[in-house]
């Protein structure tokens, strides 16, 4: 039996619209633990109401700066390379209560990850462009991962995104970008 997606429920939609009206905004922020380590101003998790197939629906959007998106992809690639060398390495996000720490190996791996990150950035192996990824089989409404080439994700950026997304006027910059951790962005 499939679970009911409350993001399509008219009562939930009415409640979100009411919250938005009270906040005088087109969206509301969603609190989640993930944002605590992602970096201030580089990410926001929001809900807003839009249309899909002629019906109102709640969009659950996570909006990232392009720089943060790039950093995440670079880190994932560095982890993949480390796992080829250390097949027993378990990335921190996959560790559970059965994980046995090996401080010496973990320290060595951290240094190797940093080396790989520097190499990947130096060679501009990872390039990213603005865009949106939609997840229709989502637990609440329709999930969106949004990548914008802005310095900071603030209320103005979010209001502009929601307005353009809900009116089908959103245009993304197709330019591919590569970033360096300590330098300004490079084309």
N, C-alpha and C positions, 0 to 999 in steps of 0.2 A: 504494500500500500504506500503510495507516494504521499509525502508530507505537503500540507497546504502552504503555499507561498503567500504570506501575509502582505507582501509588497504589492499584491494585486487586489487586496481587500479594500472595498470602498470606505469602510470605517477607518482603517489605518491611513488611507490616503487623506480622508477628511481631517483626521487628527494632525497629520503632518502639515497640511495646508494651514490649519489653525495655528500651529506652532510657528510656522514661517511668518504668518500675518502678525502674530504677537511680537516677533523679533524684527519685523519690518525688513524681511530678507526673502530671497528666493530659495534659500536652503537653510538647513540646520547642521551644526557640527555633531559628529558622532564621537564619543569618547571611546578610545581603545588603547590597550597596553602597547601596541606596536609603535605608536607615535612617540612613546617615551624615549626610544633609542634611535629614532630615524633622523633627528636633527630639526631644530626649531626653524620654522618657516619654509622647510623644503618639502612639506607634505601636509595634506589635510584629508580628513575622512568626513564626507558630507552625505546627507540625504536630500533629495529634491523630487518634486513631482513633475513628470513629463508625460508625453503621449507615446503609445506604442500600439499599432494596429487599431487606431481609432479609440483606444481606451486609455484612461489615466493609469499610471503606474508609478511606483516609487523607484527611483534610481539610487543605488548605493554606490557612491563614487569615491575612489581614493585617487587624489590628485597629487602628482609628484612633479618636482622640478626635473627637467631633462638631465641636469647634472647628477641628481640623486639616482635616477633611473640608470644612467650610465655607470655610476659607481657600483650599483647592485649587480649589474651584468658583468662588470670587470671582476668583482669579488667572486661571483659564481664560477667564472671561467678559471680564476686562480685556484679555487677549491677543487675543480675538476682535475686540473693538472697535478695538484698535490695528491689526489686520490689514486692517480696512476702510479705515483712513486711510493706512496704509503697506502696500500689497499685497505688497511685496518683503520685508517683515519675516519672518525665520525665527526662531521661538521657540527658545530655547537647547536644549531637549530634542530638537529636530529637526535641529540643525546637525551636519554631518559634516565630513570633511577638506576638502571643496571650498568650504566656507563662507568668504566674504570679509568680514572684519570692517570695519565702518564706524563708528569710534569716536564721531564726531559724531552720526550718526543713532541709534546704539545708546543714547547718553546721553539724547538727546531722547525716544526710545521708552521708556526706563526711567522717566523723569519722567512721561510720559503714562500709563504703566501704573499708577504710584502714584496719579495723579489719578483714574483710573477706579476703582481699588480703593476709594479714599476715598468716591467718589460712590456706588458700588454698596453699600458698607457703610452709608453715611449714609441712603440710601433703602431700606435693608433689602430689596434686590431679590432676594437669594439667601437662601432659607430651607431648612433641613435638619432631618431627623428621624432618630432612631435607626433602624437597620435592618441588613439583611444582603443582599448581592447574591451570588448563586451562579452559578458558571461551570462547567457540566458538561463542556464540551469543553475540558478543561484538560490540560496536559502531565503533571501529577502529581496523581493523586487528583481531588478536587473542590475547586475554588478558591472561596474566600469572601473578600469584602470586607465588613468589619463596622464599623459606626459606632456608638459608644457615647457617651452624654452623661455623661462622667466627666472629672475634672480631669487624671487621669493613667492611663495604661495600665500597670498593675503586675501582679505575680504573682497577687494576690488577685482583681483584675478578670478576668484571663485564666482562672484556675481556675473562677470563678463562671460565666463565659461558656461554657466547655467543658462544665461539669457541666449547665448548663441547656440548652445546645444538644443534647447527646447524650441527654438525657432528655425532650426535647420540652416543656420547661417554660419556655422562654425567652419573655419578654414584653418588647416594646419600648415605649418612651414615644412615643406618636404626635404629641406636641407639636412644632410647627415652630419652630425657633430661628434667629435671625440673630445674628451676632457682629460685634464691631468689633475691629480690630487692637490698639488700646491700651486699650480699655474692657472692662468686664465684659460678659457676655452679656446680650442683650436678648430679650424675647419678641416 
